[in-house]
């Protein structure tokens, strides 16, 4: 991630070493972001100024088939007292997950709380399908994150926390289980699942096996098609989609109808992993009419425009099959394919699920407590879908105070 050698021009320590003394207190704004740029490396940095803040986007070139991209949002008026590493869900990136909507988002909320926001977007966002191999599982994502954290920790020396949504939340928990730094203070997990039990654990094992079979057949990444689906719903809402309409398969959903049905009733869609949602990605209602054009639907918390903006910010939108396989292994409680060492998580854990998303499945939180960590809070936000905790217009009042 950072260069494997020191740089006399930047004063950067060699990767994997600890500076002789504590780093100087970082400045605010552009000075701080310049330090981050010099620390991380080699890509072409893009700076975007805002009202009281500035954003740096930096692809970290390290010789891999595609770069990890680091986004940093810093306050221009004050020095941060800590760092929040923001980890997006599968197929997402920092901008889509945490910087949407542009004026009311979780990144700005954390910045206003005095934190330096560091979004870590996985390599697949900047990759083509042929660039993604069978090794892009959870461990590879954790190693990429650790390299960024190690480099910035050596330069800044600030307390930090991991904040993840969906697959990013499991990555946050896995990273915490491997991170024994005294500066790691907290893990925030938004709408994710640890091991299931009973029939759900069996379904998770079936999902794991399905993705293992895909990998064995040479399939290494999947595009769920969310960006195209939402784009058609906005640009041609009344047009006929290619998907049969459930009341009469001789008809087809409208583009707007299909997008809303997929968001609200995700658990009903075909696919080996959609069963993990209690209901869907978004809270809302859908009722069939006499024809597809007469269907009635609406989103409760997150408007379609926000979903479209998030999808439009995506890069490739690809999700590595190895990542989903490893996630499913965690859901199944499979200690062989992939497992999180819950007992090694000693930082404070704040785990907030959405009722209609991943629901009230608290076994992962209980396993952390069973390992001796009493600083674990688990909560379920009623009436919210999977994506609503990050994109909803009401999340600032209903969800973010819980964090």
Residue pairs with C-beta under 8 A, 6 or more apart in sequence:
1 15
1 40
1 41
1 60
1 62
1 68
1 144
1 147
1 148
1 150
1 151
2 12
2 15
2 39
2 40
2 41
2 60
2 147
2 150
2 151
3 12
3 15
3 41
3 42
4 14
4 15
5 14
5 15
6 12
6 13
6 14
7 38
10 38
10 39
11 38
12 38
12 39
12 155
13 19
13 154
13 155
15 147
15 150
15 151
16 150
17 154
18 154
19 154
22 157
23 154
23 155
23 156
23 157
25 79
26 32
26 35
26 79
26 80
26 116
26 156
26 158
27 35
27 79
28 74
28 75
28 76
28 77
28 78
28 79
28 80
29 54
29 74
29 75
29 76
29 77
30 47
30 54
30 76
32 74
32 79
32 80
32 116
33 47
33 54
33 56
33 72
33 74
35 155
35 156
36 56
36 58
36 70
36 72
36 118
36 152
36 155
36 156
37 45
37 56
37 58
39 151
39 152
39 154
39 155
40 58
40 60
40 70
40 148
40 151
40 152
41 58
41 60
41 61
41 62
42 60
42 61
42 62
43 58
43 59
43 60
43 61
43 67
43 69
44 58
44 59
45 56
45 57
45 58
46 56
46 57
46 58
47 54
47 55
47 56
48 54
48 55
48 57
49 55
49 76
52 75
52 76
52 77
53 73
53 74
53 75
53 76
53 108
53 111
54 73
54 74
54 76
55 71
55 72
55 73
55 74
55 99
56 70
56 71
56 72
56 73
56 74
57 69
57 70
57 71
58 69
58 70
58 71
58 72
59 67
59 68
59 69
59 70
59 126
60 67
60 68
60 69
60 70
60 148
61 67
62 68
64 123
65 123
65 127
65 131
65 132
65 133
66 123
66 124
66 125
66 126
66 127
66 128
66 131
67 123
67 126
68 120
68 121
68 122
68 123
68 144
68 147
68 148
69 93
69 94
69 120
69 121
69 125
69 126
70 118
70 119
70 120
70 121
70 148
71 94
71 95
71 99
71 117
71 118
71 119
71 121
72 116
72 117
72 118
72 119
73 99
73 107
73 108
73 111
73 116
73 117
73 119
74 80
74 111
74 116
74 117
75 111
75 112
75 114
78 114
80 114
80 115
80 116
80 158
81 114
81 115
81 158
81 159
82 114
82 115
82 116
82 158
82 159
82 160
82 161
82 185
83 115
83 116
83 117
83 118
83 152
83 156
83 158
83 159
83 160
83 161
84 110
84 115
84 116
84 117
84 118
84 160
84 161
84 163
85 118
85 119
85 120
85 145
85 148
85 149
85 160
85 161
85 162
85 163
85 172
86 94
86 97
86 98
86 106
86 107
86 110
86 117
86 118
86 119
86 120
86 163
86 164
86 168
87 119
87 120
87 145
87 162
87 163
87 164
87 165
87 168
87 169
87 171
87 172
88 94
88 96
88 97
88 98
88 119
88 121
88 122
88 164
88 165
88 166
88 168
89 97
89 164
89 165
89 166
89 167
89 168
89 169
90 166
90 167
90 168
90 319
90 323
90 324
90 327
91 124
91 223
91 224
91 226
91 314
91 317
91 318
91 319
92 125
92 165
92 166
92 168
92 310
92 314
93 119
93 121
93 122
93 125
93 313
93 314
93 315
94 107
94 119
94 120
94 121
95 119
95 313
96 310
96 311
96 313
96 314
97 119
97 165
97 168
97 310
97 390
98 105
98 106
98 107
98 117
98 119
98 165
98 390
99 105
99 107
99 119
99 313
100 306
100 309
100 310
100 313
100 390
100 391
101 306
101 309
101 391
102 309
104 393
104 396
105 390
106 163
106 390
106 395
106 400
107 117
107 119
109 396
109 400
110 117
110 163
111 117
115 161
116 156
116 158
118 148
118 152
120 144
120 145
120 148
121 315
122 136
122 141
122 144
123 131
123 132
123 136
123 144
124 131
124 132
124 136
124 221
124 316
124 318
124 319
124 320
125 314
125 315
125 316
125 318
126 315
126 316
127 221
127 316
127 318
128 316
129 220
129 221
129 223
129 316
129 318
132 220
132 221
132 318
132 320
133 220
134 215
134 220
134 321
134 322
135 322
136 220
136 221
136 320
136 322
136 323
137 320
137 322
137 323
137 325
137 326
137 338
138 170
138 171
138 174
138 323
138 326
138 327
138 330
138 338
139 326
139 338
140 322
141 171
141 323
142 171
142 174
142 175
142 178
145 171
145 175
146 175
146 178
146 179
149 160
149 175
149 179
153 160
153 181
153 183
157 183
158 183
159 183
159 184
159 185
160 183
160 184
160 185
161 184
161 185
161 186
161 187
161 188
161 347
162 171
162 172
162 173
162 175
162 176
162 184
162 186
162 187
162 188
163 172
163 187
163 188
163 190
163 403
164 170
164 171
164 172
164 173
164 188
164 189
164 190
164 192
165 190
165 191
165 192
165 389
165 390
166 190
166 191
166 192
166 386
167 192
167 323
167 327
169 188
169 189
169 190
169 191
169 192
169 351
170 189
170 192
170 193
170 194
170 327
170 330
170 340
172 187
172 188
172 189
173 187
173 189
173 192
173 194
173 340
173 342
173 345
173 349
173 364
174 340
176 184
176 187
176 344
176 345
176 346
176 347
176 349
177 340
177 341
177 342
177 344
177 345
178 341
178 344
179 347
180 346
184 347
185 347
185 348
186 347
186 348
186 349
186 350
187 345
187 347
187 348
187 349
187 350
188 350
188 351
188 352
188 403
189 349
189 350
189 351
189 352
190 352
190 353
190 389
190 390
190 399
191 352
191 353
191 354
191 357
191 358
191 386
191 389
192 351
192 353
192 358
192 364
193 276
193 330
193 331
193 358
193 361
193 364
194 330
194 331
194 340
194 342
194 361
194 363
194 364
194 365
194 367
195 201
195 330
195 331
195 332
195 333
195 363
195 364
195 367
196 203
196 204
196 331
196 332
196 333
196 361
196 363
197 333
197 363
200 331
200 361
201 331
201 332
201 333
202 332
203 275
204 276
204 328
204 329
204 331
204 332
204 333
205 328
205 332
205 334
206 272
207 272
207 273
207 275
207 324
207 328
207 331
207 332
208 325
208 328
208 329
208 331
208 332
208 334
208 337
210 272
211 272
211 321
211 322
211 324
211 325
211 328
212 325
212 337
214 321
215 321
215 322
215 325
219 321
220 320
220 321
220 322
221 318
221 319
221 320
221 321
222 318
222 319
222 321
222 324
223 316
223 317
223 318
223 319
224 317
224 319
225 317
226 311
226 314
226 317
227 311
227 312
227 314
227 317
229 255
229 258
229 259
229 262
229 311
230 259
230 304
230 307
230 308
230 311
230 312
231 308
231 311
231 312
232 239
232 241
232 255
232 259
233 255
233 256
233 258
233 259
233 260
233 304
233 308
234 304
234 305
234 308
236 255
237 254
237 255
237 256
238 254
238 255
238 256
238 293
239 254
239 255
240 252
240 253
240 254
240 255
240 292
241 252
241 253
241 254
241 255
241 257
241 258
242 252
243 252
243 253
243 258
244 250
244 251
244 252
244 253
245 251
245 252
245 253
245 257
245 288
245 292
246 288
247 288
251 291
251 292
252 292
253 261
253 292
253 295
254 292
254 293
254 295
256 297
256 304
257 286
257 292
257 295
257 297
259 304
259 307
260 284
260 286
260 297
260 298
260 299
260 304
261 286
261 297
262 269
262 280
262 281
263 280
263 281
263 282
263 284
263 299
263 307
263 385
263 387
264 279
264 280
264 281
264 282
264 283
264 284
264 285
264 286
264 297
264 299
264 385
265 279
265 280
265 286
266 274
266 277
266 279
266 280
266 281
266 386
267 274
267 275
267 276
267 277
267 278
267 279
267 280
268 274
273 324
273 328
276 331
276 358
277 356
277 357
277 358
277 385
277 386
278 355
278 356
278 357
278 358
278 359
279 356
279 357
279 385
280 356
280 357
280 385
280 386
281 357
281 385
281 386
281 387
282 299
282 300
282 301
282 302
282 307
282 385
282 386
282 387
282 388
283 299
283 300
283 301
283 302
283 356
283 383
283 384
283 385
283 388
284 297
284 298
284 299
284 300
284 385
285 296
285 297
285 298
285 300
286 295
286 296
286 297
287 295
287 296
287 297
288 295
289 295
289 296
299 307
300 383
300 385
300 388
301 383
301 384
301 385
301 388
301 392
301 393
301 394
301 395
302 385
302 387
302 388
302 391
302 392
302 393
303 393
306 391
306 392
306 393
307 387
307 391
310 387
310 391
311 317
325 337
325 338
326 337
326 338
329 336
329 337
329 338
329 339
330 338
330 339
330 340
333 339
340 364
342 364
342 367
342 368
342 370
342 371
343 367
343 368
343 370
343 371
343 372
344 371
345 368
345 371
345 373
346 372
346 373
347 373
347 375
348 375
348 376
349 365
349 368
349 373
349 375
349 376
349 377
350 377
350 402
350 403
351 362
351 364
351 365
351 376
351 377
351 378
351 379
352 378
352 379
352 380
352 381
352 389
352 399
352 402
352 403
353 359
353 360
353 361
353 378
353 379
353 380
353 381
354 380
354 381
354 384
354 385
354 386
354 388
354 389
355 380
355 381
355 382
355 383
355 384
356 383
356 384
356 385
356 386
357 384
357 385
357 386
357 387
357 388
357 389
358 386
359 380
360 380
362 378
365 376
365 377
365 378
368 376
369 376
379 402
381 388
381 389
381 398
381 399
381 402
384 392
384 398
384 399
388 395
388 399
389 395
389 399
392 398
392 399
